[in-house]
Amino acid sequence: MSDDSEIPVTAELPDSAMHMTGVDHITLIGSNEADTVAFYRDILGMPLVLRQPNLDAPEVTHLFFDTGDGRILTFFVEESRESNPQPQRVGVGGVHHLAFSFDPEDFEEVREGLEENGHRYSVFDRGVFHSLYTRDHNGLTIELAADKFAIPDDRRGEVLARTHAKRVADGAEYAQEEHMVAALEELGLPVERADLPDSASGSAGL
């Protein structure tokens, strides 16, 4: 455990050189357009909202997908690139995984959608949320996460920071449901638990 660290965990804005207003987009190096669209649009349901040449390399195509809340995920693709579904070996500075949220009510629909399209997955209880782990067509680990409790988007950081404080005070290694419940109650927010199935906790190895 690293809770003895002097680096504070808080939702308060830091005394930093600047402050951001949110994620604009994340760009990954993809393989080809057909396979990228087949996974991110046709399986995960992200609309392809813009296609144009890469402004820095016009021979490369730049695909823009809406992840569901207006936040954009983009890929640089070329038709000559073959997809490789083997697990990626990630080093420092690389992308470990991408996590996307979905409505807890759609849990079975998400599970069935992966199965019907031939994608293996693992399901784990992560303490304060449930996650399904799978891989895209290039071996990148994709986490599909459903919150156990309804959290207003503009209070998410505050709730997580308060949950962290409850966890530390409890001497627990990981944040659990009871820590988030206590945080929500302390912040005067409703405690609305989603109807999610019981799942094992543990490694998300596929």
trRosetta pair geometry for C-beta under 8 A, 3 or more apart (Angstrom, degrees):
i j d omega theta_ij theta_ji phi_ij phi_ji
1 4 7.7 96 112 -6 90 84
1 173 6.0 -122 -83 -124 111 78
2 5 5.1 23 158 -28 89 116
3 168 5.1 161 -151 -124 139 106
9 161 5.9 -179 143 -136 83 82
9 164 4.9 -86 125 124 142 155
9 165 7.5 -167 88 -59 108 73
10 161 5.3 72 -143 -157 28 141
11 157 4.2 132 -128 129 105 97
11 158 4.2 -116 50 -87 176 54
11 160 7.4 123 -74 61 109 81
11 161 4.1 -137 -32 4 89 147
11 162 7.8 -28 -10 -27 124 79
13 16 7.7 -107 167 16 81 102
13 19 5.9 -10 -155 -110 124 137
16 19 6.6 121 66 -71 114 70
22 71 7.5 -115 153 -97 113 108
23 26 6.8 -20 -173 -39 122 94
23 71 5.2 40 90 -144 108 122
24 71 7.7 174 178 -141 10 73
24 72 7.0 -20 149 40 55 104
25 64 7.3 -53 -131 -133 144 97
25 71 7.2 163 -94 180 51 65
25 72 3.8 -31 -104 82 103 101
25 73 6.7 177 -159 -85 81 20
25 74 5.4 34 168 -6 129 110
26 72 7.7 177 25 98 57 60
26 73 5.6 -16 62 -120 90 69
26 74 7.2 177 86 29 41 73
26 98 7.7 167 100 -117 150 116
27 62 8.0 -31 -134 -145 122 100
27 73 8.0 155 -88 -170 36 49
27 74 4.5 -24 -105 77 81 101
27 75 7.1 167 -157 -84 67 24
27 76 6.7 52 176 -24 109 92
28 73 7.5 1 5 -178 106 92
28 74 7.4 167 24 90 64 51
28 75 5.4 -24 70 -107 83 75
28 76 7.6 -147 99 21 40 76
28 95 6.8 -38 -110 -7 110 163
28 140 7.4 -3 -162 -82 155 164
29 75 7.4 81 -166 -157 10 73
29 76 5.4 -31 -119 59 57 104
30 36 4.7 24 -175 -88 147 135
30 63 7.2 -19 21 36 155 122
30 75 3.4 33 -24 -176 132 124
30 76 6.2 168 25 67 81 42
30 77 4.3 -33 84 -80 113 91
30 81 7.5 134 118 92 60 149
30 138 6.9 -157 -146 -26 58 150
31 35 5.6 -8 76 65 120 134
31 36 6.7 178 52 -50 74 96
31 77 6.4 15 86 -135 30 94
31 78 8.0 -84 172 52 37 64
31 81 4.2 -156 -161 120 62 111
31 82 6.3 -60 -160 108 126 20
31 83 4.2 -176 55 -83 170 65
31 84 7.3 158 -84 4 136 70
31 137 6.8 -98 26 109 134 111
31 138 5.6 175 -28 -79 112 118
32 35 5.4 80 65 18 86 101
32 36 6.8 -160 91 -8 40 96
32 77 5.6 101 -148 -179 19 113
32 78 6.7 -63 -101 87 66 38
32 79 5.3 61 -135 -128 109 37
32 80 7.6 162 -88 38 105 21
32 81 5.3 -178 -52 67 74 82
32 82 7.5 6 -19 -97 113 21
32 83 6.7 -89 24 -43 90 89
33 36 5.8 -66 -145 40 29 110
33 37 6.0 23 163 -15 69 110
33 51 8.0 48 -135 -134 129 128
33 61 5.9 -14 -71 85 118 149
33 63 6.5 148 -126 -60 86 135
33 77 4.9 141 -65 110 63 147
33 79 6.8 -28 10 -83 98 73
34 37 6.1 -60 -147 39 24 106
34 38 6.2 28 155 -25 62 111
35 38 5.5 -52 -144 33 31 117
35 39 6.6 21 161 -12 64 105
35 83 4.4 -130 159 -52 171 141
35 137 4.6 -153 169 126 114 166
35 138 7.9 109 126 -45 130 87
36 39 6.4 -63 -153 38 27 100
36 40 6.0 -8 169 11 67 116
36 63 6.1 139 117 54 140 161
36 75 5.2 -148 -153 80 150 165
36 77 5.6 -111 -7 -80 148 146
36 137 7.2 -124 -79 46 44 131
37 40 6.7 -69 -126 53 24 88
37 41 4.8 -14 -169 21 68 125
37 42 6.7 63 140 -14 69 100
37 48 6.0 -17 -121 -60 101 139
37 63 7.3 -127 -68 -150 85 152
38 41 7.3 -19 -70 53 8 88
38 42 5.0 -35 -153 35 43 130
38 43 7.1 42 146 -15 59 100
38 137 7.2 67 75 -49 108 145
39 42 7.1 2 -37 51 8 85
39 43 5.3 -32 -154 30 44 123
39 44 6.7 31 150 -4 64 104
39 136 5.0 90 165 -151 158 91
39 137 5.1 -140 -44 -17 140 105
40 43 7.4 -2 -50 51 10 86
40 44 5.3 -34 -148 44 41 122
40 46 4.9 -44 162 50 86 122
40 48 8.0 99 98 -73 107 85
40 65 5.1 -73 145 -96 131 167
40 73 7.1 -140 -152 92 141 129
40 75 7.9 -177 -5 -20 156 134
40 136 7.5 10 -58 -130 83 128
41 44 7.4 -5 -43 58 8 79
41 45 7.2 36 -170 -127 37 12
41 46 5.7 -91 -92 69 50 66
41 47 6.7 61 -127 -120 97 21
41 48 5.3 -34 -81 -33 136 95
41 65 6.7 -137 -68 -120 81 118
43 113 6.4 136 -164 156 74 108
43 114 7.5 72 -174 -96 117 54
43 117 5.1 -139 -110 80 115 177
43 119 7.1 80 -161 -16 151 143
44 100 6.8 62 -162 67 128 166
44 142 7.8 -107 -82 -179 134 150
44 144 8.0 -157 -124 -93 99 118
45 68 7.8 53 102 -83 99 103
46 65 4.1 50 135 174 125 117
46 66 5.9 -178 -168 71 82 51
46 67 5.7 -19 -120 -106 123 38
46 68 6.9 -80 -105 -45 82 77
46 73 6.9 -20 -178 44 161 118
47 65 6.8 155 79 -152 40 67
47 66 5.0 5 56 38 94 108
48 51 6.6 18 165 -49 114 103
48 63 6.3 -52 -141 -166 105 101
48 64 7.1 109 -164 74 59 55
48 65 5.8 -41 -98 -95 52 75
49 64 5.3 -68 67 105 84 102
49 65 6.8 126 10 -128 88 23
49 66 5.0 68 -26 -30 135 102
49 72 7.5 -99 53 -117 129 108
50 62 7.8 -17 118 111 97 92
50 63 7.6 151 88 -161 61 36
50 64 3.7 15 54 41 97 130
51 61 6.5 -7 -168 -176 93 107
51 62 7.2 158 -153 81 45 57
51 63 5.6 -5 -106 -107 81 65
51 64 7.2 -143 -65 21 43 80
52 55 8.0 24 118 -55 114 77
52 61 7.7 158 89 -155 21 65
52 62 5.5 -21 71 59 69 103
53 57 7.9 -138 171 96 91 47
53 58 4.3 14 171 -145 142 64
53 59 7.6 47 -147 -16 110 13
53 60 6.9 103 -162 72 69 52
53 61 6.6 -65 -107 -107 45 47
53 62 6.5 49 139 6 16 98
54 57 4.5 3 90 59 126 76
54 58 6.6 -144 63 -83 68 23
54 59 7.9 -30 41 57 106 44
54 60 4.0 4 6 81 132 104
54 61 7.0 27 -26 64 85 1
54 62 4.7 129 -80 -50 63 107
54 76 5.5 35 -83 -125 134 106
55 58 7.8 20 -132 -76 19 70
55 62 7.5 -6 -13 -22 70 154
57 60 4.5 39 101 13 109 116
57 76 7.6 53 60 -155 121 130
59 78 7.3 25 133 -114 85 114
60 76 5.0 8 162 -170 131 99
60 77 7.1 142 -171 63 81 30
60 78 5.6 -63 -119 -68 73 96
61 76 7.4 144 76 -158 46 49
61 77 5.1 -33 69 67 99 84
61 78 6.9 153 17 -85 87 44
62 74 6.1 4 -177 -178 88 121
62 75 7.5 166 -152 82 46 43
62 76 6.0 -21 -99 -99 69 65
63 74 6.2 163 84 -154 52 66
63 75 4.8 -6 55 54 105 91
63 77 6.0 19 -6 6 117 121
64 72 5.4 -19 -165 -165 96 123
64 73 7.8 142 -158 76 49 40
64 74 4.9 -21 -99 -98 63 97
65 72 6.8 141 71 -157 45 66
65 73 4.9 -24 65 66 101 89
65 74 7.1 174 18 -84 72 42
65 75 7.8 32 -6 -3 109 99
66 70 6.4 -20 -149 -105 104 27
66 71 7.7 112 -156 64 59 39
66 72 6.3 -42 -98 -100 49 70
67 71 5.1 -32 41 81 121 87
67 72 6.9 -174 -10 -106 93 17
67 73 5.3 87 -64 -13 107 108
67 100 6.0 -143 -170 -125 110 111
68 71 7.8 -12 52 43 62 87
68 100 7.2 107 7 -169 132 109
68 101 7.4 -139 77 69 146 80
68 102 8.0 -128 -118 -96 171 64
73 98 7.5 63 -124 -157 139 149
77 81 6.7 -129 -161 44 67 131
78 81 4.9 96 67 -13 87 105
83 137 4.3 -34 -166 148 142 107
83 138 5.5 -108 -154 -75 79 73
84 138 5.7 45 57 -141 67 64
84 139 6.0 -31 110 -13 78 119
85 135 6.4 110 -166 115 82 126
85 137 5.8 -65 -84 -162 88 42
85 138 6.9 -82 -90 -93 40 11
85 139 5.4 131 -179 -62 29 76
86 139 5.0 -16 83 -87 39 140
87 135 6.8 -105 -96 -103 67 150
87 139 5.0 175 -112 -166 15 110
87 141 7.6 29 -139 -57 88 92
87 206 7.2 166 -87 64 119 109
88 94 7.7 -163 145 165 125 138
88 138 7.3 35 -60 134 114 81
88 139 4.6 140 -37 115 76 111
88 140 5.9 20 -7 -88 137 54
88 141 7.5 -116 37 -14 104 80
90 94 3.9 -160 -159 97 86 135
90 95 6.6 -113 -126 71 130 40
90 96 5.4 171 104 -97 167 54
91 94 5.2 95 53 -11 54 124
95 98 6.9 4 173 -51 124 83
95 140 6.7 1 103 -141 120 116
96 141 7.0 -33 149 52 59 124
97 133 7.7 -45 -145 -136 151 102
97 140 7.0 142 -125 169 54 78
97 141 3.8 -55 -105 92 106 104
97 142 6.7 -178 -167 -83 94 19
97 143 5.4 71 144 -16 132 103
98 140 6.7 32 5 147 104 121
98 141 7.6 163 25 93 60 60
98 142 5.7 -17 67 -118 91 68
98 143 7.0 -166 95 29 42 77
99 131 7.5 -52 -134 -128 110 122
99 142 7.8 147 -93 -171 36 50
99 143 3.9 -22 -106 74 83 113
99 144 7.6 -178 -155 -75 62 19
99 145 5.4 20 -175 -9 109 123
100 142 7.2 -9 10 -173 105 96
100 143 7.3 160 23 87 58 60
100 144 5.7 -19 69 -112 88 64
100 145 7.1 165 81 24 35 80
101 144 7.9 126 -119 -165 14 55
101 145 5.4 -45 -102 76 63 87
101 146 7.1 118 -160 -94 71 39
101 147 7.1 9 -146 -24 118 93
102 106 5.4 -92 156 72 113 124
102 107 7.9 145 102 -81 116 49
102 110 5.7 119 98 -72 165 141
102 144 5.8 5 1 -178 122 99
102 145 7.4 145 20 70 74 38
102 146 5.8 -47 72 -81 77 88
103 106 4.7 80 72 3 90 107
103 146 7.2 14 125 -127 16 103
104 107 5.9 -1 -172 -44 53 105
104 130 7.5 94 -120 38 96 121
104 146 4.2 118 -92 178 70 123
104 147 6.7 -91 -49 63 113 58
104 148 7.6 100 -94 -107 144 29
104 194 3.5 22 98 -175 173 146
104 195 6.9 138 137 53 120 54
104 196 5.5 -83 -157 -69 115 100
105 194 7.6 -119 -48 -155 62 108
105 195 7.6 52 -96 53 64 98
106 109 4.5 -60 -167 48 78 120
106 110 5.5 83 131 -30 92 96
106 146 7.9 -169 60 -98 78 128
107 110 6.0 -59 -153 33 27 109
107 111 6.5 24 153 -16 63 108
107 130 7.2 10 -119 96 125 144
107 146 6.0 -51 -86 -26 95 168
107 196 6.0 143 -73 -126 157 78
107 197 6.9 177 137 2 150 96
108 111 5.5 -53 -145 38 35 114
108 112 6.1 33 157 -16 68 108
109 112 5.9 -57 -144 41 27 108
109 113 6.1 33 155 -25 63 108
110 113 5.6 -53 -146 33 29 114
110 114 6.7 28 156 -17 62 102
110 132 6.3 175 129 22 121 153
110 144 5.8 -175 -177 141 141 150
111 114 6.1 -58 -157 33 29 108
111 115 6.5 24 151 -15 64 110
111 121 7.3 -143 -131 72 67 145
111 123 7.5 -7 -103 -71 115 130
111 132 6.6 -160 -88 -99 74 150
112 115 5.6 -57 -146 40 35 112
112 116 5.9 33 158 -20 70 109
113 116 5.9 -54 -140 37 27 109
113 117 6.4 6 163 -1 61 113
114 117 6.3 -76 -150 48 25 97
114 119 4.4 -87 -165 74 83 107
114 120 7.8 -52 157 88 113 4
114 121 4.9 21 145 -23 158 136
114 132 7.0 -152 -23 156 157 141
114 134 5.7 -146 -139 -77 132 152
115 118 7.8 47 179 -62 29 21
115 119 7.5 -89 -65 55 22 67
115 121 7.9 -87 -59 19 69 113
119 134 4.8 40 157 -164 118 137
119 135 7.3 -163 -155 52 101 61
120 134 6.6 158 86 -131 50 84
120 135 7.8 15 62 20 87 95
120 206 6.2 126 108 -170 115 107
121 132 4.9 9 175 -180 132 101
121 133 6.1 154 -158 74 74 44
121 134 4.2 -41 -95 -74 91 95
121 206 7.5 -44 -126 -121 27 112
122 132 7.1 160 78 -155 40 54
122 133 4.8 -11 55 53 91 101
122 134 8.0 172 18 -68 62 53
122 204 5.7 166 83 -153 133 63
122 205 7.3 73 -24 74 165 40
122 206 5.9 -140 -12 -96 115 71
123 130 7.0 0 -171 -180 93 101
123 131 7.3 170 -148 91 50 46
123 132 5.3 -22 -96 -99 75 74
123 133 7.9 -170 -76 15 29 73
123 197 7.9 14 153 78 149 114
123 199 4.7 -109 131 -135 100 137
123 200 7.7 103 94 37 75 77
124 130 7.4 170 88 -156 43 59
124 131 5.5 -12 60 62 87 91
124 133 7.2 18 7 -9 109 111
124 199 5.7 176 -142 134 15 124
124 200 6.3 -54 -120 86 67 68
124 201 5.9 84 -170 -125 93 41
124 202 6.3 -133 -125 49 120 61
124 204 5.8 -94 -5 -87 146 88
125 130 6.0 -33 -108 -106 54 76
125 198 7.3 -28 -58 -165 135 50
125 199 4.4 159 -39 73 85 90
125 200 6.7 -167 14 94 95 16
125 201 4.8 -65 70 -70 89 84
126 129 5.1 -13 65 69 115 73
126 130 6.7 171 16 -102 88 20
126 131 5.3 47 -26 -3 128 112
126 145 7.5 -35 26 -130 147 108
126 201 7.2 139 -88 -125 30 93
127 174 5.1 -141 -73 140 150 111
127 175 4.9 118 136 90 141 67
127 176 4.9 -96 -154 -99 96 42
127 177 6.9 -154 177 -38 56 58
127 179 8.0 -3 169 39 113 117
127 201 7.4 65 -51 -117 70 133
128 147 7.5 -20 144 -148 79 72
128 148 5.8 -130 -178 27 43 118
128 149 7.2 -52 -169 17 85 105
128 163 6.5 28 -87 -170 155 157
128 175 5.2 -22 -24 120 121 115
128 176 7.2 155 -56 -177 77 10
128 177 6.5 157 -98 -88 58 47
128 179 7.4 -73 -73 71 116 99
128 180 4.7 117 -124 -43 115 144
129 145 5.1 29 148 -174 136 105
129 146 6.3 167 -169 81 89 41
129 147 5.1 -51 -108 -109 102 42
129 148 5.7 -141 -95 -14 40 83
130 145 7.0 155 82 -153 46 58
130 146 4.9 -12 61 59 97 96
130 148 6.7 107 -19 -67 85 84
130 196 4.8 -168 -20 -179 149 148
130 197 7.8 99 -132 53 156 66
130 199 6.1 108 -137 20 105 141
131 143 5.1 -22 -162 -166 123 101
131 144 6.7 141 -157 71 64 47
131 145 4.7 -22 -99 -98 87 77
131 146 7.6 -177 -79 20 41 67
131 204 7.2 -32 104 -107 126 133
132 143 7.4 147 76 -158 46 50
132 144 4.5 -13 59 59 97 104
133 141 6.2 -14 -166 -167 103 100
133 142 7.2 150 -155 79 52 50
133 143 5.5 -20 -100 -101 76 70
133 144 7.8 -166 -75 20 29 73
133 204 4.4 109 -28 -175 163 113
133 206 6.1 -135 119 -65 109 108
134 141 7.8 151 84 -153 30 55
134 142 5.3 -23 70 64 79 101
134 144 7.3 16 13 -6 104 110
134 206 7.1 105 -131 -111 31 145
135 139 5.5 -17 -175 -140 131 32
135 140 6.4 143 -156 67 76 37
135 141 5.9 -45 -98 -96 76 44
135 142 6.3 146 -117 10 20 90
135 206 6.3 -168 -30 82 108 168
136 139 7.3 -46 66 26 68 18
136 140 4.8 -1 33 54 110 94
136 142 5.5 94 -42 -36 87 125
141 204 7.6 94 -165 124 135 121
141 206 7.3 180 -114 -7 97 130
143 204 7.6 -12 -98 -169 105 159
146 194 6.6 -126 152 106 108 162
146 196 6.2 161 102 -100 129 131
147 150 7.0 119 106 -88 129 28
147 151 6.1 -121 -167 11 157 103
147 194 6.6 118 97 -9 64 137
148 177 6.3 -85 121 -110 158 97
148 180 7.3 117 72 75 115 154
148 193 6.0 -19 162 -145 84 79
148 194 5.6 -141 -155 35 35 98
148 196 6.3 -91 -111 18 74 138
149 180 5.8 -178 16 136 145 129
149 181 7.4 -178 -80 -80 151 63
149 184 6.4 -112 162 -58 151 151
149 191 6.5 -51 -139 -152 124 61
149 192 6.2 121 -155 68 69 58
149 193 5.8 -38 -91 -97 75 54
149 194 7.0 -138 -72 -8 24 86
150 190 7.1 -1 72 86 115 101
150 192 4.4 1 17 69 116 119
150 194 7.4 124 -46 -54 75 92
151 155 6.2 -134 179 84 83 94
151 156 5.2 94 133 -100 126 72
151 159 5.1 -117 -139 33 125 165
151 184 7.7 -114 -99 -98 85 110
151 189 7.5 40 -125 157 61 155
152 155 4.3 59 69 19 100 108
152 156 7.3 -134 90 -44 50 69
152 189 7.2 -133 2 -132 104 129
153 156 5.9 -21 -155 -24 35 115
155 158 4.9 -63 -166 49 68 117
155 159 5.5 71 135 -29 90 102
155 187 7.0 134 -175 155 131 148
155 189 6.6 164 125 -83 160 145
156 159 5.9 -57 -146 36 28 108
156 160 6.3 22 159 -14 65 108
157 160 5.9 -58 -146 39 30 108
157 161 6.2 29 158 -18 66 108
158 161 5.9 -56 -145 37 27 109
158 162 6.3 22 157 -13 63 109
158 187 6.6 119 133 -122 115 147
159 162 5.9 -60 -148 41 29 107
159 163 6.1 33 152 -23 65 108
159 180 7.0 42 167 -148 103 88
159 183 5.5 112 -160 130 66 126
159 184 6.4 22 -135 -80 112 72
159 187 6.5 -97 -94 13 74 162
159 189 7.1 -45 -93 32 116 159
160 163 5.4 -51 -144 35 33 115
160 164 6.4 40 153 -24 64 100
160 175 8.0 -40 -150 -107 72 170
161 164 5.5 -47 -152 29 33 116
161 165 6.8 35 149 -19 62 101
162 165 5.5 -47 -152 32 37 114
162 166 6.6 39 149 -19 65 102
162 183 3.7 134 110 -144 107 108
162 186 6.3 -162 -178 74 138 126
162 187 6.1 -167 10 -47 172 117
163 166 5.6 -54 -152 36 34 112
163 167 6.4 38 149 -22 66 104
163 175 5.1 48 148 -145 113 131
163 179 4.9 90 -162 131 77 101
163 180 4.7 2 -112 -90 125 66
163 182 7.9 128 -113 65 60 85
163 183 4.4 -72 -68 -24 65 156
164 167 5.6 -54 -150 34 32 114
164 168 6.4 29 155 -17 66 105
164 175 6.6 -58 -86 -80 51 120
164 179 8.0 83 -58 161 14 133
165 168 5.9 -54 -147 37 31 109
165 169 6.3 30 155 -17 65 109
165 183 7.6 123 52 -98 94 106
166 169 5.8 -56 -146 39 29 111
166 170 6.2 24 155 -16 64 112
166 175 7.9 77 74 -131 96 87
166 178 7.9 -148 148 117 131 72
166 179 3.9 158 100 -152 119 84
166 180 7.8 -165 58 -52 145 27
166 182 4.9 143 -127 80 149 128
166 183 5.6 -118 -13 -55 136 92
167 170 5.8 -65 -149 40 27 108
167 172 4.9 -91 -159 66 76 105
167 174 7.1 -89 -148 132 135 20
167 175 4.7 -79 -70 -93 140 66
167 176 7.2 135 -105 12 96 73
167 179 4.7 21 -63 -130 76 159
168 171 7.6 38 179 -70 32 31
170 178 7.9 113 -96 97 163 114
170 179 6.5 -114 6 -87 143 105
172 175 7.4 116 103 -91 126 25
172 176 6.1 -86 173 -5 162 112
172 179 6.9 -126 49 -54 146 133
175 179 5.1 -118 -154 73 74 142
175 180 6.6 73 168 -47 111 93
176 179 5.2 103 55 3 65 102
176 180 7.6 -137 101 1 37 87
177 180 6.0 -65 -155 40 35 104
177 181 6.1 35 152 -22 71 108
177 193 7.9 30 -155 -115 122 122
178 181 5.5 -49 -142 36 34 115
178 182 6.3 36 157 -19 65 104
179 182 5.9 -54 -151 36 29 110
179 183 6.4 30 150 -20 62 107
180 183 5.4 -52 -146 36 36 114
180 184 6.2 38 155 -20 68 103
181 184 5.9 -54 -147 36 29 110
181 185 6.3 27 155 -16 64 108
181 191 5.5 45 -139 -131 81 134
182 185 5.8 -56 -146 39 30 111
182 186 6.1 29 156 -20 65 109
183 186 5.8 -57 -146 37 29 110
183 187 6.2 16 159 -9 65 112
184 187 6.0 -66 -146 44 27 103
184 189 4.5 -90 -162 75 79 103
184 190 7.3 -44 167 88 120 23
184 191 5.1 128 102 -85 139 81
185 188 7.7 39 179 -71 31 26
185 189 7.7 -91 -63 53 21 65
185 191 6.4 -9 -62 -48 84 122
196 199 7.8 -51 146 -7 104 109
